[in-house]
Structure formats: structure tokens, C-alpha cells
Amino acid sequence: MNPLNKLPHDKALHFIVGVLIYAAAHFVSPVVGMIAVTVAAVGKEVYDYMNRDKHTPDLWDAVATLLGGAAGFVSGLTI
């Protein structure tokens, strides 16, 4: 059985967005790329928390976004 079949679609999207944010910001430096991913991941969940009537904050969404950024960082992503 493929473990990716158990990955929720939402978490996969967060992971992809983490990679994309890192890819866009890593040109300044890899550290700036990870800072951008961290700010986006935490900022998104804070926004969701502040708007709980319409959004659901989820720590695992932030983790998935950060893991996407980390994947770009570890892979030495160059575009």
C-alpha cells in the first residue's frame, strides 16, 4: 500500500505551497527562504485562528507547509 494514499489532500497542498514559497524566496538565501515559509505557515494559522467563524486553524497544516519548505531546503532546490 502506498503511504501517500493516506495523505490528506489539504496537507499535500500545504506541502506544495511550502515548496513553492521556499522556491520563490531562496534566491536571496536559503535561510531567507525558510524564514518566508515559517512566516507564511504561522501567519496562515494565526489568520485562521482569528477568523474561526469561517476558518479552522490546524497545527498540522503549518507542519505540512514547513515540511515542504524543509524539503526544498534539504534538496538544495535551484530553479
N, C-alpha and C positions, 0 to 999 in steps of 0.2 A: 504494500500500500504506500502510495506517495504521501509523505507528511505535508506537502504543500496543499493537498486537497482539504486539509483540516484548517488551513489558514483563512480566517475570515476576510472577506473581500475588503472591508473597511481598513483592516490592518495592513493589507497588501498595498492599498492606495497610500496610506501614511508612509509606508516604507519607500515607495516610489517617489513620493514628494520629498522625502528626506534626501534621497539620492540627487534629485533634481536641484534642490536648494543648495546642496553641497557643490554640485557641478557648476552652478552659476556663481558661487561666491569663492570657490577655491583658487580662482585666478589671482586674487590678492595674496592669499597664503592659505595653506591647509588649515591652520588654526582659525583664521577668519571664517573659512567655510564651516567649520564645526560650531563656531560661535553663532553664525547665522542659523544653522539648523537648530541649535539649542533654543535660541530666542524665538524662532518660529514655532517649535514644538510646545514650549511652555506657554508662549503667548496665545496660541490657539486654544489650549486647555483652560487658561485663565479667562479668555473670552467666553468659552462655553460655560464656565462656572458662573460668570457674571450674567449670563443670559440663559439661566437654567430653565426658564419657561419655554424656550424654543430649542435649546441645545442640551446635550448630555456630555458633561466632562468625563473623560476616561483616561486614567493614568497610562493604560496600555497603548492608547493612541500616541501619546507622547513618546513612549518607549519605542514603538514601531518607527516613528519618524526619526528618532535618534539613531536607531539601528541602521536605517537607510543611510543617514549621514556617515555613520561609522563604516559602513560597507564601502562607501566612496573613498573615505579617508584611508582605510586599510589597503584598498586595491590600488592606491596611487592613481586614482582617476585622472585622466587627461582627455580633454575633448578638443 
